[in-house]
Amino acid sequence: MNADFDHELTPDQWEVLKALRTPARERRRLNSMVVSQLVDLGLAVIDDGTATITQDGRKVLIRGSSRLLDVAA
């Protein structure tokens, strides 16, 4: 696996990262501390006061999806 996208995210970070896929007006309130952690990792950005998933965040989410399914099984 490419180390650039191999992140060990907490369950809260995964949930917030998944929530960032939806438009800001449709999402519930996000945990600001977790958003800050994702920004520090380069997986999200704050744009005009709104958290947005980055391209790297999308790649991590897609690459991590199969691992998340393995955990759920």
Beta strands, then each sheet from edge to edge (+ up, - down):
strand 1: 44-47
strand 2: 50-53
sheet 1: 1+ 2-
end
